Amino acid sequence: MNTAFRGAALALLTMLVAACASTTTDATDATAAAPASSKVEPEFVLLGELHDNPDHHRARAEQLRRLIAQQPRTVVVFEQFSRSEDAAVATARKTAPGDVNALIDAAKFDRKGWRWPLHQPLFEAALQSGAEVRGGNIDRDQIRKIVREGDAAWPADLLALRDRAAWNDTQQDRLRQDIQDGHCGAMPEAMLPGMVQAQRARDAAMAQAMLDARKSGAKRVVLIAGNGHVRRDVAVPVYLQAAGVPPSDIDAIAYLEPGSAAPPGSYDRVERAPAPSREDPCAQFKR
């Protein structure tokens, strides 16, 4: 579980930062949901993270460079900014190529919320490799509306994708519990349905951004997001498969810390790095 961001979630409720990195600590380690020995390189690669672990970001940046070197026609989709900023980001890439600050300014990247420069190695890897960069998230105001209004506030394309996705009570309960766990058990029950709606909308948005990138000519699409968003059972892969992407074309990789575990079948593989020094993630809720 992303321990550092459970506390931060109180202030950033509608961003669901806590939920996007949730994992369970009492489950067995993840097992491959698709054959790891497949000779076909997946077209959709999802790289998870614990948002406050700098080693995760450095390790993923190295992985990102390798992926782009293998397939130069790669698009990188970031959870950390909205897909509505893609045009501004593309303009910044043309007017200030290689300038990370120009890119994140154009993307309206929340430096404080995402603890910049933790994600800087990933943006640098994408820019220096020449890969296209796109946003995968939804605007905060839209998220707030979805929490309050439900289906009526969903963007039409995401609602259509959601309605095509297989979803059952087990998945609903699992996501609901993950969100509650991510808030140290302090989330009022009345808020959970709206939070689940918002989390599903964000997952659908990231999936749609990846699908749009593939349709525009990308040979590989890489998602940079929290571990909760890359889970095969309840997150982005659910919506990719709803659009017809075969499971073998998806590679979901979690980045965890020693001693943590993941639900069976939620990831294709798990990478680990030591935990950074952090305060009690539930302290803010206790106060």
C-alpha positions in Angstrom: 0.0 0.0 0.0 1.2 3.5 -0.8 1.7 4.5 2.8 2.9 8.0 2.3 -0.1 9.0 0.2 -2.8 7.6 2.4 -2.3 10.7 4.6 -2.1 13.1 1.7 -5.4 11.8 0.4 -7.3 13.7 3.0 -6.3 17.0 1.3 -6.5 15.7 -2.2 -9.7 13.7 -1.9 -11.0 14.1 -5.4 -7.7 13.2 -6.9 -7.8 9.8 -5.3 -4.1 9.8 -4.8 -4.3 7.2 -2.1 -6.4 4.7 -4.2 -4.1 4.9 -7.2 -1.3 3.2 -5.4 -3.2 0.8 -3.1 -2.0 -2.8 -2.7 -2.8 -5.4 0.0 -0.2 -6.4 2.5 -1.6 -9.8 3.5 -1.9 -11.4 0.1 0.6 -13.7 -1.7 2.9 -12.2 -4.2 1.5 -11.5 -7.6 1.6 -14.2 -10.2 1.7 -13.7 -14.0 -1.8 -13.1 -15.5 -0.3 -13.6 -19.0 2.5 -15.9 -20.0 5.8 -14.3 -19.2 7.5 -16.4 -21.8 5.5 -15.0 -24.7 7.7 -14.0 -27.6 5.4 -11.2 -28.7 6.4 -7.9 -27.1 3.3 -6.3 -25.5 2.0 -3.2 -27.2 0.6 -1.8 -23.9 3.1 -1.6 -21.0 1.9 -0.3 -17.6 4.5 0.7 -15.1 3.2 1.2 -11.5 4.7 3.0 -8.6 4.5 4.1 -5.0 4.4 7.8 -5.6 6.9 8.8 -2.9 9.6 6.2 -3.6 12.4 7.8 -5.7 13.9 4.4 -6.4 10.8 3.4 -8.2 10.9 6.4 -10.5 14.6 5.9 -11.3 14.1 2.2 -12.0 11.1 2.9 -14.2 13.0 5.6 -16.1 15.6 3.1 -17.0 12.9 0.6 -18.1 11.3 3.4 -20.1 14.5 4.1 -22.0 14.9 0.4 -22.8 11.4 0.2 -24.1 11.7 3.3 -26.3 15.1 2.0 -27.6 13.4 -1.2 -28.6 10.4 0.5 -30.2 11.1 4.2 -31.1 7.4 4.7 -32.1 6.4 4.7 -28.4 3.9 7.1 -26.7 4.2 7.7 -23.0 0.9 8.4 -21.1 1.2 10.0 -17.7 -1.3 9.7 -14.9 0.2 13.0 -13.5 -1.7 15.3 -15.9 -4.9 15.5 -17.8 -5.5 14.3 -21.3 -7.1 17.8 -21.9 -3.6 19.3 -21.8 -2.2 17.2 -24.8 -2.4 20.1 -27.3 -0.5 22.4 -25.0 2.1 19.7 -24.3 2.6 19.1 -28.0 3.1 22.8 -28.6 5.7 23.0 -25.8 7.6 20.1 -27.3 7.9 22.0 -30.5 8.8 25.4 -29.1 11.1 24.1 -26.3 12.2 20.6 -27.2 14.0 18.8 -24.4 12.8 21.4 -21.8 11.3 19.4 -18.9 10.0 22.5 -17.1 8.3 23.8 -20.2 6.6 20.5 -20.7 5.3 20.2 -17.1 4.2 23.8 -17.1 2.2 23.2 -20.3 0.7 20.1 -18.7 -0.3 22.0 -15.6 1.7 19.5 -13.6 1.0 19.9 -9.8 4.6 20.2 -8.5 3.5 20.2 -4.9 1.0 17.4 -5.1 3.3 15.1 -7.0 6.4 16.2 -4.9 8.5 17.3 -7.9 11.2 16.5 -8.8 10.4 12.8 -7.9 9.0 12.2 -11.4 11.6 14.1 -13.2 13.7 11.1 -14.3 10.6 9.7 -16.2 9.9 13.0 -18.0 13.6 13.3 -18.9 13.7 9.7 -20.2 10.7 10.4 -22.5 12.0 13.7 -23.7 15.6 12.6 -24.3 14.4 9.5 -26.2 12.1 11.6 -28.4 8.9 9.8 -27.4 5.6 11.5 -27.6 4.1 12.4 -24.2 0.3 12.5 -23.4 -1.9 13.0 -20.4 -4.0 10.2 -19.1 -6.0 11.7 -16.3 -9.3 13.7 -16.0 -9.5 17.4 -14.9 -10.0 17.8 -11.2 -13.2 19.7 -11.6 -14.6 16.8 -13.7 -13.5 14.3 -10.9 -15.4 16.4 -8.3 -18.5 16.3 -10.5 -18.2 12.5 -10.9 -17.9 12.1 -7.2 -21.1 14.2 -6.6 -23.2 13.3 -9.7 -22.1 9.8 -10.8 -22.9 8.7 -14.4 -24.3 12.1 -15.4 -20.9 13.7 -15.0 -18.9 11.0 -16.9 -17.4 12.1 -20.3 -19.3 10.3 -23.0 -16.4 8.3 -24.4 -15.4 7.0 -21.0 -18.9 6.1 -20.1 -19.2 4.1 -23.3 -15.9 2.3 -22.6 -17.0 1.6 -19.0 -20.3 0.1 -20.1 -18.4 -2.3 -22.4 -16.2 -3.5 -19.5 -16.8 -6.7 -17.6 -17.5 -5.7 -14.0 -19.0 -7.7 -11.1 -19.7 -7.4 -7.4 -16.4 -8.9 -6.5 -14.5 -6.2 -8.4 -16.8 -3.5 -7.0 -16.2 -4.6 -3.4 -12.4 -5.0 -4.0 -12.1 -1.5 -5.3 -14.3 -0.1 -2.6 -12.1 -1.8 0.1 -8.9 -0.6 -1.5 -10.1 3.0 -1.4 -11.2 2.6 2.3 -7.8 1.0 3.1 -6.0 3.8 1.3 -7.7 6.2 3.6 -6.8 4.3 6.8 -10.4 3.2 7.3 -11.5 6.8 7.9 -13.5 7.4 4.7 -17.2 7.9 5.5 -19.2 5.1 4.0 -21.5 7.6 2.3 -18.6 8.9 0.2 -17.3 5.5 -1.0 -19.7 5.0 -4.0 -18.7 8.4 -5.4 -15.0 7.6 -4.8 -15.4 4.3 -6.6 -17.0 6.0 -9.6 -14.2 8.5 -9.7 -11.5 5.9 -9.6 -13.1 3.9 -12.3 -13.4 7.1 -14.4 -9.7 7.8 -14.0 -8.8 4.2 -15.0 -11.1 4.4 -18.0 -9.5 7.7 -19.0 -6.0 6.3 -18.9 -7.1 3.3 -20.9 -8.7 5.5 -23.5 -5.6 7.7 -23.7 -3.6 4.6 -24.4 -6.1 3.4 -27.0 -6.1 6.8 -28.7 -2.3 6.8 -28.8 -2.3 3.3 -30.5 -4.9 4.4 -33.0 -2.7 7.5 -33.9 0.1 5.2 -35.0 2.1 4.3 -31.9 3.6 0.8 -32.0 3.9 0.7 -28.2 2.2 2.7 -25.4 3.6 3.0 -21.9 1.5 4.1 -19.0 3.2 5.8 -16.0 0.8 5.5 -13.0 0.2 4.3 -9.5 0.2 0.6 -8.7 -3.6 0.7 -8.2 -4.1 1.9 -11.7 -2.1 -0.8 -13.4 -3.9 -3.8 -11.7 -5.3 -6.3 -14.1 -8.3 -7.2 -12.0 -9.9 -3.8 -11.3 -8.0 -1.0 -13.2 -6.8 0.1 -16.6 -6.3 -3.4 -18.1 -10.0 -4.0 -17.6 -10.9 -1.2 -19.9 -8.2 -2.0 -22.5 -9.6 -5.5 -22.7 -13.1 -4.1 -23.0 -11.9 -2.3 -26.2 -10.7 -5.6 -27.6 -7.0 -5.6 -26.5 -5.9 -9.2 -26.0 -4.5 -9.9 -22.5 -1.2 -11.0 -24.0 -0.8 -7.5 -25.4 -0.8 -6.0 -21.9 2.1 -6.1 -19.5 1.2 -4.8 -16.0 4.2 -4.2 -13.7 4.0 -3.2 -10.1 6.8 -1.5 -8.2 6.6 -2.3 -4.5 8.8 -2.4 -1.4 10.2 -5.4 0.5 7.7 -6.9 2.8 4.6 -5.8 0.8 2.6 -8.2 -1.3 0.0 -8.0 -4.1 -3.2 -9.9 -4.8 -2.7 -13.0 -7.0 -3.2 -12.3 -10.7 -3.2 -8.5 -10.3 0.2 -7.9 -12.0 2.3 -9.7 -14.5 5.4 -9.2 -12.3 6.6 -7.2 -9.4 9.8 -5.1 -9.1 11.0 -4.0 -5.6 13.0 -1.2 -4.1 13.7 -0.2 -0.5 11.2 2.0 1.3 12.2 5.6 1.8 12.0 7.2 5.2 8.4 8.4 5.7 6.1 9.5 8.5 3.1 7.5 9.8 0.8 7.7 6.8 -2.3 7.6 9.1 -1.1 10.4 11.4 -3.2 13.0 9.7 -6.3 10.9 10.0 -5.6 10.3 13.7 -5.2 14.0 14.3 
